[in-house]
Amino acid sequence: MFEDEAELVNALKLIEIDKFKKNCNGYEFIEGFQKTLVRKGELSKPQLTQLKRLAKQVYKYHNNL
């Protein structure tokens, strides 16, 4: 799906929450992660771990599955 964590984080930045929440699970996490990236510039280790768990949903969003 994603080559590394940086690619996954970049994909996270491109998500439009309104579209994501219609078809994908975990939008509450994604929305929070985006806010954290804006405020702090990076995710904490626990947030990154959770984002990895949601990688399938991020992939699904970006590939219109």
PADO-302996 format. One line per 3 residues: for each residue x, y, z of N, C-alpha, C, CB. Coordinates in nm, 3 decimals. Glycine has a CB too. Example, Ala and Ser with C-alpha at 12.3 -4.5 7.8 and 13.67 -1.06 7.14 Angstrom:
2
1.319/-0.569/0.780/1.230/-0.450/0.780/1.320/-0.330/0.780/1.131/-0.447/0.905  1.285/-0.225/0.708/1.367/-0.106/0.714/1.290/0.003/0.787/1.408/-0.060/0.572
***
This chain:
65
0.082/-0.119/0.000/0.000/0.000/0.000/0.087/0.126/0.000/-0.093/-0.001/0.120  0.159/0.147/0.109/0.247/0.263/0.121/0.389/0.214/0.145/0.200/0.358/0.236  0.485/0.277/0.079/0.624/0.235/0.090/0.682/0.258/0.229/0.708/0.308/-0.013
0.645/0.371/0.291/0.698/0.403/0.423/0.603/0.495/0.498/0.837/0.467/0.412  0.640/0.528/0.621/0.554/0.613/0.704/0.535/0.751/0.643/0.614/0.626/0.844  0.641/0.805/0.583/0.633/0.939/0.524/0.528/0.944/0.413/0.771/0.982/0.469
0.522/0.840/0.332/0.423/0.835/0.224/0.281/0.829/0.282/0.449/0.713/0.133  0.264/0.754/0.389/0.134/0.745/0.454/0.093/0.880/0.514/0.137/0.637/0.564  0.186/0.949/0.578/0.157/1.080/0.637/0.123/1.180/0.527/0.277/1.131/0.721
0.195/1.175/0.415/0.164/1.265/0.304/0.024/1.238/0.248/0.269/1.250/0.191  -0.014/1.111/0.241/-0.149/1.076/0.196/-0.253/1.128/0.295/-0.162/0.923/0.178  -0.221/1.122/0.423/-0.310/1.174/0.527/-0.337/1.322/0.506/-0.250/1.150/0.666
-0.234/1.396/0.472/-0.247/1.542/0.454/-0.342/1.577/0.340/-0.110/1.603/0.427  -0.356/1.489/0.242/-0.437/1.516/0.123/-0.584/1.478/0.137/-0.378/1.444/0.006  -0.620/1.420/0.250/-0.757/1.373/0.269/-0.851/1.489/0.296/-0.764/1.272/0.384
-0.965/1.487/0.228/-1.075/1.581/0.256/-1.173/1.506/0.346/-1.145/1.633/0.122  -1.185/1.550/0.470/-1.264/1.479/0.570/-1.408/1.455/0.527/-1.262/1.555/0.700  -1.472/1.553/0.466/-1.613/1.535/0.426/-1.629/1.418/0.330/-1.666/1.663/0.361
-1.537/1.401/0.238/-1.543/1.289/0.145/-1.504/1.159/0.214/-1.452/1.314/0.023  -1.403/1.167/0.301/-1.352/1.048/0.369/-1.459/0.985/0.456/-1.230/1.084/0.454  -1.532/1.067/0.531/-1.629/1.012/0.627/-1.749/0.946/0.560/-1.677/1.120/0.719
-1.773/0.973/0.433/-1.885/0.910/0.363/-1.859/0.762/0.335/-1.912/0.982/0.232  -1.734/0.727/0.307/-1.705/0.591/0.261/-1.602/0.514/0.343/-1.658/0.597/0.122  -1.538/0.579/0.438/-1.429/0.513/0.510/-1.451/0.520/0.661/-1.295/0.578/0.473
-1.392/0.425/0.731/-1.401/0.420/0.876/-1.285/0.495/0.940/-1.404/0.275/0.925  -1.306/0.543/1.061/-1.198/0.605/1.137/-1.176/0.752/1.108/-1.074/0.534/1.113  -1.277/0.819/1.054/-1.256/0.959/1.016/-1.226/1.047/1.137/-1.378/1.012/0.943
-1.274/1.008/1.256/-1.246/1.088/1.375/-1.096/1.092/1.402/-1.320/1.031/1.498  -1.030/0.978/1.386/-0.885/0.972/1.404/-0.815/1.055/1.297/-0.836/0.826/1.398  -0.856/1.037/1.173/-0.792/1.107/1.061/-0.803/1.258/1.080/-0.855/1.065/0.927
-0.920/1.303/1.119/-0.942/1.446/1.141/-0.850/1.498/1.253/-1.090/1.474/1.176  -0.840/1.423/1.361/-0.753/1.461/1.471/-0.606/1.461/1.431/-0.773/1.367/1.588  -0.566/1.363/1.352/-0.427/1.356/1.307/-0.392/1.475/1.219/-0.401/1.225/1.231
-0.485/1.514/1.134/-0.461/1.631/1.048/-0.444/1.757/1.133/-0.577/1.650/0.948  -0.526/1.772/1.235/-0.514/1.888/1.324/-0.380/1.888/1.397/-0.630/1.891/1.424  -0.337/1.771/1.441/-0.207/1.759/1.508/-0.094/1.797/1.414/-0.186/1.616/1.561
-0.101/1.753/1.290/0.002/1.788/1.192/0.010/1.939/1.170/-0.023/1.718/1.060  -0.105/2.004/1.168/-0.107/2.150/1.150/-0.045/2.219/1.271/-0.252/2.200/1.126  -0.082/2.173/1.392/-0.034/2.236/1.515/0.112/2.206/1.544/-0.118/2.192/1.632
0.149/2.079/1.537/0.281/2.036/1.582/0.377/1.999/1.469/0.267/1.919/1.673  0.325/1.973/1.351/0.410/1.937/1.239/0.444/1.790/1.228/0.533/2.013/1.247  0.409/1.711/1.331/0.434/1.567/1.327/0.339/1.495/1.421/0.581/1.536/1.364
0.330/1.365/1.401/0.244/1.282/1.486/0.328/1.217/1.595/0.171/1.175/1.402  0.265/1.189/1.708/0.332/1.116/1.815/0.342/0.969/1.774/0.256/1.131/1.952  0.423/0.893/1.846/0.437/0.750/1.814/0.304/0.676/1.824/0.540/0.685/1.907
0.224/0.698/1.930/0.094/0.630/1.935/0.001/0.670/1.820/0.025/0.659/2.068  0.005/0.797/1.782/-0.078/0.841/1.670/-0.033/0.776/1.540/-0.074/0.995/1.656  0.097/0.767/1.521/0.151/0.704/1.400/0.113/0.556/1.396/0.304/0.720/1.393
0.117/0.491/1.511/0.076/0.350/1.519/-0.071/0.335/1.479/0.099/0.295/1.661  -0.156/0.423/1.530/-0.298/0.418/1.495/-0.319/0.448/1.347/-0.379/0.517/1.581  -0.243/0.542/1.294/-0.253/0.575/1.151/-0.217/0.453/1.067/-0.161/0.694/1.116
-0.117/0.377/1.109/-0.080/0.256/1.036/-0.196/0.156/1.036/0.046/0.191/1.098  -0.269/0.150/1.147/-0.386/0.061/1.154/-0.495/0.106/1.057/-0.442/0.057/1.297  -0.499/0.236/1.031/-0.600/0.292/0.940/-0.549/0.305/0.796/-0.645/0.427/0.990
-0.430/0.255/0.769/-0.369/0.270/0.636/-0.459/0.215/0.526/-0.233/0.200/0.632  -0.528/0.106/0.553/-0.618/0.048/0.453/-0.728/0.147/0.416/-0.680/-0.084/0.505  -0.781/0.219/0.514/-0.886/0.317/0.487/-0.831/0.436/0.408/-0.948/0.366/0.619
-0.709/0.478/0.440/-0.645/0.588/0.366/-0.622/0.545/0.222/-0.510/0.629/0.433  -0.574/0.422/0.204/-0.552/0.367/0.069/-0.683/0.360/-0.008/-0.487/0.227/0.078  -0.787/0.311/0.058/-0.920/0.300/-0.003/-0.968/0.436/-0.050/-1.021/0.239/0.097
-0.950/0.539/0.031/-0.991/0.675/-0.004/-0.918/0.724/-0.128/-0.967/0.771/0.113  -0.786/0.708/-0.130/-0.706/0.762/-0.240/-0.721/0.684/-0.370/-0.562/0.765/-0.200  -0.768/0.562/-0.361/-0.784/0.481/-0.482/-0.931/0.457/-0.517/-0.715/0.347/-0.464
-1.018/0.532/-0.454/-1.162/0.527/-0.482/-1.219/0.386/-0.479/-1.189/0.589/-0.617  -1.180/0.309/-0.380/-1.229/0.171/-0.369/-1.355/0.164/-0.285/-1.122/0.080/-0.309
***
